[in-house]
Amino acid sequence: MLNGVYIHIPFCLNKCAYCDFLSFKSTTVDRDEYVNALIKEIKLYPNFSYESVYFGGGTPSLLSPSQVKSILDNFNILPKGEVTLEVNPKTVDFNKFIQFKEAGINRISIGIQSFDESNLKTLGRLHSSKEGEEAYLLARKAGFKNISLDLMFSLPNQTIDNLQKDLDKLFSLHPEHFSIYSLIWEEGTEFFKKLEKGEFKETDNELEASMYELIISQAKKHGYEHYEISNFALPGKRALHNTKYWKNEEYLGLGLGASGYYKNIRYKNNLTFNDYYDKIQNGIRPILEEEFVSEKEKEIYEYILGLRIIPDGIFPKGDYIALCDSLVKNGNLIKKSQNNYCLSQRGVLIANDVFNEFI
């Protein structure tokens, strides 16, 4: 059942040194043109009812609250639906948070990345540690009761002590949810170029594992459920929209370069503004590529993605039961009382290796 939509906003203040997401600098005119096209794209699909809408990017908070409202006005959002907006601390103030809330946003995801000034500078972030914390406090003051913070670890020259300080600040703020990702060295980024030149070194595997274990133990200590590989939530505050991905549920992907899953087809939208706008002007969905998902492939997706939801896991069928039993024997999975299989503590640390067993 399709009841979620992802909306890509491909604009940023600047390109962070580690980022390979589809994003560009923009003017007010650029953003106006894009929002108008986005609304036309929405109308190329049936009028579904949605329980989750997610504005990702890029930096969606570069949009004005009135632009966000003009987009949301085209959706039928179910009562108690989750409507998330990703936020860069440098793009918001108290009044803007108030107006985003009035526009229909009820969940904020703030890109903090780190509370350490040195790390922020290395990452190429424009906001300071203080501005990151202030953005959270202003969102709370504006009345948001569901806030997620994004952080990173395994950064160049980062130590366990440095990570602990980030975690101390995070837990002192006590957001409903947080995501924390290890740095990925993406080709073409400034980070990758510095890695090739020897200016940066990848974090030692043992140190990175120790960092991840510290995050997990500290989160549990502060009352957070480790419900997905990189995501932690207070009770009842799992990310509704992102959980759709891990449950292999269908969702619309709208906007430049957005990915979606609709009618058993995984698709990706056009990557250039010219192609995107041309198709929309001609009443054509701006899809660049499509992949039909067979029943067998769908089953594999469900197992690989489902294992990411650590407490729930998967209910395998057929030959996959024997595979899961073998993974229990080698300590990578555990079998629970309802015959569901979940990643073990060891399996979480080598999750990608476990997932590859299902391919």
N, C-alpha and C positions, 0 to 999 in steps of 0.2 A: 504493500500500500504506500503510495507516494503522498507524504504529508510534511516534507521538509524542503527548504530551498536555501541554497548558498548563493550569495551575491558578491561578485568580485569587484572591488573598487581599486583600480590599478594606479593609484596616485600616491606619491610619498613626498615628504619635504626634501629628502635626499636618499641616496642608495647606501644602506649600511654595508660595511666592508665584508660581511659574511653572507650576505643575502643574494639568492639567485631567483627570488620570486619575480613575477611579471609586474613591474611597477615603474612609473615614470614621474618626473616633475610635471607640474601642471599650472595653468592659470585658471581664474574664475570662469572664463569663457570655455576652456577645455572641460571643466567639470560640469558646466551647464549642458554642453553638447552631449556629454556622456550619459548624464542622467536622463535626458530626453530619449536617447537611443535605448537605454536600459528599460524604460517604461514601455517602449514599443516592443522590445523583445519579450517582456512579460506577457503581452497580449497575443504573442504567437503561440502560447500554450493554453490548454484548457484552464478554466477558473477553479483550481483545486482549493480545498481548505487545508490550511497549514497549522501544525502544532509547533513548528520551529522555523525561524528565519534567522539567517546568520550573515552579517555583513563582514567579510574578510578582505584582506588586501596584501600589499599596499597598506594604506592608512585611511580606512573609512571615515575616521573622525575629521578628516579634511573637508568632508562634505558639510554643508550647513544643515542645521536641524530641519529647515523647511524642505531641503532636497531629500533628506531621509524620509520625511513625512510624505512627500509626493510619491516616493517609491512604495512605501508601506500602504498607502491608500489604494494601491492596485491589488492588494492581497486580501483574501478572506482568512483572517487569523483566528484560530479557535480560542475559546475562553481558556485562560491560564496558559496560553501559548508562550513559548520562550523566544524572545526577540533580542539577539545579541549584536552588539557593535564593538568591533576592535578599536582600541584607542591608543594613540601615541600621546604621552603626557605633554608634549610640546604644543599640541593643537587644541587644548581644552582649557576652559576656566569654569567657574561655578555656574555662571548664567548659561553657558553652552550645555553643561550637564543637565540643568533644569529643563532646557528646551528639548534636548534629546529624549528625556523622560516623557515630556508632553507629546512628543512626536510618535511615541509608541515603543521606544526602547525600554526593556525591563531587565536586561543583563548586560554588564559591561565587562570587557576583557582588556586589561591594560598591559601593554608591552613594556614591562619593567626591564627585563633581561638581567640586570644586576643592580644592587644598591651600592656597588663599589665604584668610585669615580674613575679609578684607573681602568677597570674593566669596561666601563661605558665608553671611555675615550678610545680604547683599543677596538671596541666593536663598531665605532663610528656613530654611536647614538648621540643625538643632539641634546637630549634632556640630561639634567643632573640627577644625582641620587635624591636630593631634596625635592626636585620637581616630580620625580616618580612617586615619592611618598605623598606629596601634596595632591597629586591627581587622584590617588586612591581616597584620601580624606575628603576631597571635594565631591567625589562621586557619592560617597557615603552621606555627606551633608546634604546633597541634593535629593536624597531619599532612595538611592539604589540599595536594594536588599540582597542582590545577587551579583557579586563581583568576583571575577577571576583575575589572577595575576600570572603573567608569563615570565619565566626566568630561564636562564641558560647555565650550564655548567661544563666542565672540561674545557675551559677557555685557556688561551695561551698564558702560560706561567701561573695559572691559578693553583692555589694550594688548598688542602683540606681546611685549614684555619680560615682562609678567605671565604670558602664556600659556607662554612659554619656561620660566619657573620651575616652572609646573605640570608641564610635560613632563620637566624635569630630575628632579623628585621621582618622577614616575611611572616613568621608566626606571631610576632608582636602586633602586626596589623590584623591578623586573623580573618583573611578573606574566606568566602564560602568555598572557593575552588582555586586551585593553582595548577599550572602546567609547567614542567621543567624539562628542557631538552638538552641533550649533550650536543656540543658543536659538531656540525657536519661540514667537512671541507669540500665545498662545491666548486667544481671546475669553472673557471671564468670569473670567480670573485676575487676581490683584492686579497682576501685571506689566503686563497689557494696560491696566488702568485707569490705571496710572502713565504708560504710553506715551501714552494719550489726553490726559492732563492735562499732558503735556510734561515730566514729572519724569524720564522715561527717553527715550533716543533709540535708534533701531535702529542697529546697526553698519553703517558704510559698506560697500557691496558689495565694493569693492576691498580693504579691510582684512580683511573676512571671508574673501575668497579667499586673501589672503596668509597668514592664520592657518591655513587648511586645508592650503595647500601646505607650510607649516612642519611641521605635524603629520605629513603624509605623508613628507616628507624625513627628519625626525628618527626616525620609526618604522623606516624602511628602514635608516637608519644603525645602529640598535640591534638589527637582526636580526628585525624583525617583518614579516610578510606583510600587505600591505593587501589583504585578500581580499573585503571588502564596503565599500560607501560609507562607513560609519561604524565599521567593525570591523577590528581588527588582531590578529594572532595569531603566536606563535612557531610554528615548523614542527610540524605535526601537532596543533595545538591550536585549530583552528577550532571555533566553537560548533556542536556537532552538532545541537542542537534548532533554533536559529535558522536554520540552513542549510536545514532542511526548508521553512521559509516561502519562502525565496528560490528553492528548487527547485519551488515550487508543489505540494508533497506534502501529502496529507491529514493532519490531526491533530485530536484532540479538544480542545475548549475547555470547561473545567469551572469553575463558580463564577459568582458574580454579575457580569453584564456581559461575561463571557468570549466571545471569538469563536472559532469552530472551522470546519473544512472537512471534511465527511464525506459520502461517497456522492454526490460532485459537487454538494453543497449547502454554500454558505457561510452560516453562521448566527451569530446574536448572542443571548446569554442575556438574561433579564429584568434590568432595571436597578434595581428596588426589592426590598428584602428581603421585603416582604409577598407580592409576586407570585412571587418565587423560592421562598420557603418553601411557599406554598400549592400550587404545581404539584408540588413534590417530595413533599409529604405525600399528594398524590393519585396518585402514581406516574406523573406526566407529566414529560417532559423540559422544563426551564424555559426554553424558547426563545421569544424575543420576535419575531424576524424571520428569514426565510430567503430565500436567493437561489439559484435553480438555475443552475449554470454550464454553458452550452452548450459544445460542442466548440470552436467558434470563439472564445468568450470564454476558454476554458481555454488555447488556444494563445496568445492575447494576454497573459494572465497570465504564462505561462511565459517569454515574451520579455521582458516588462517586469521581472519579478522576477529572471529568470536573468541579465540584464545587471548586476544589483547584485553578483553574484559576479564581481568584476573579473577574476581570472586565468582563469576558465573560460568565461564568456560564454554564448552561445547558438548553436544550430545551426538556422538558419531554413529554412523550406520555402516553396515556391511564390513568390507575389508578394513575400514578405518578404525573399527573397534580394536582389531588386533594390533594395528599400528600404535594406537593410544596406549594399549596395555604394555607394549614394548617400551614406550617412552616413560611409562610409570616405573618399569623395572630399572631403567637406567637413571631414574631420579629427576627427569625433566618435567614430568606431569604428575599430578595426584588425582586419584579417583575419589569423588565425593559420594555421599549417600544416595543422591538421586541419579546415580550413574552418569553424572556429568564429569568431564575431565578438565582440569585447570592447570595452568602453569604452576610448578613448584617454585620455591624460593630460588633454587638453582636454575630452573627453566627461565625465570624472569630475566636473569643475568645474561642468558644466551638465547634470548627469545627468537632472534632471526634464524639461528641454526635449527631451532625447533620448528619454526614455520616452514623451513625448506624441506622438512621431512614429508610435508603434505603435497608437495608439488610433483 
